[in-house]
Amino acid sequence: MTISDLIKAALVELGIYDPNEDISSAEADRGLIVVQGVYDDLWNQAMFGRMTDVIATASGDAEEFTRVQVGAFTITLPSSVDDPKTGVTRPPIDLCPVELVTEGQDPARHLYDATRGEWVTLNGLALTDEPPLNNRGKFGLTCLMAVHLAGARAAVPVTTQLTAARFMKSLATKRASTRRDQGSEYF
């Protein structure tokens, strides 16, 4: 599935387009703006967790849940993490965010998707890209996009609204993820 397919599926869900009809390029371009806006909203609302601001002082891997001011260094996304609490090397935590900020450029927003076993990029999307999070529930993501694409031109069915809400809840509660250790340290 591509982002273009996602946009069409959302418009079909709303009854704006027939499943056998191709969407116009203007509709696809508008849809891409809305889709990118949805991912931007999820990021800006800290749906994937709060981040710690870090200023890079050397090249290396970013840490989980960080916003890195890159500067003149090369910062890469880790394929594994040495867990400081357990001492075990493990993959990054599912749905953990990393933002790489380079002066004069849009920040690069990345999210680790454990179901894919890779980092996905949430910004700078194109119509031919695979939608981030679509493996978390294609229909739920379609309904979420339908709610946002409807605007004033279509009434959103209640079942579509409920499916979109359940999809958002599944992201917020990260049901498929292991819990992040929330232990306290005392002096």
C-alpha positions, 0 to 999 in steps of 0.5 A: 500500500502506498500513501496514494492508495491510502488516500484513495481508500479513505475517500472511498470510505467516505463515499466521495470516490468509487472503488473503481475510480482513479482519484485526480492529481489535485485530490492526491496532492491535497490528500498528501498535505492532510496525511503529512499533517496527521503524522505531524500532529501525532508527533507534535502531540508527543503520541510516541513519548517525550524526548530529551534534547541533546546537543551532539558533541561527536558522531555516533548513534542517536539514543532512543527518545531524543531530539538531537541537534546534529551540528557538524556531526553524523548522527545515525539511527541505532539498530541495537541499544545497550540497555543501561539497566539490564546490560543486555543488547536489544533492538530499540523500543517499539514506537520510540521517536528520534528527531535529528535537527540540522540548522536550516533544514526541516527536522528528520523525524524517525520512529522505530517500528518493531513490527517491521524491525526498522526505523520509519520516517514520518516527514517528507512523505511522498505519494509513492511511499509506504504509509508509516504505521499502516502495519498497525492496522490498515483499516484503522489508519484508513479511517483516521485519514478519512476523518481528516480528509472529510472536511466540510464535503462529507459526513463521516460515518460513526463506524469510521469515527469509532475505528479511527478512535480505536486506532489512535488508542492502540497507538497511545497505549502501544498494546503490542509493545513491551512496557518501558521501565518506569523505575525510580531512582532514589538518592 
